[in-house]
Amino acid sequence: MVEVYITGREAKLFHNTGTFAAPVWDEVLNCETTSGNRDGGEVVFDNRGIANKQSKRESLKHALECTFTWSRGTNADYEAFRDALLNETLIDCWHLDGASATAGHQGDRFEFAVLSESIDMPLADGVKVTFTLAPGVSSETPQGNLVAV
């Protein structure tokens, strides 16, 4: 069997411009890099009379970081993330390993809270804006490893 490797270049970030039940996925075109993280953390139990400590994984924590290349003029994707940060609203995103219209690609879909924005203005390169996101408190069920059909 021939293995097909996925490169970072194929990864996509989409945000929903429709409703959660009837999503309309808009690809975030000027998103240069994305980085997802799942961390379970550790809870340590120290039982009396037992010489060894015992550990258990905490609830899974998700985080997403996306870096935009700054462009002049109207930038609807950037504005959607910035507005979610400033207005303390959630933004429905799908971090996917390929095109949303291609069957078999998978990724995580959450209603994210935008936690921070940082702007990097190097003298010799383009301006970059990085947003840090984490799943927000939502009535919608997160969909981890959602597969495109």
Buried (B, 14 or more C-beta within 10 A) or exposed (E): EEEEEEEEEEBBBBBBEEEBEEBEBBBBEBBEBBBBEEEEEEEEEEEEEEEEEEEEEEEEEBBBBBBBBBEEEEBEBBEBBBEBBEEEEBBBBBBBBBBBEEEEBBBBBBBBBBBEBEEEEEEEEEEBBBBBBBBBEBEBEBEBEBEBE
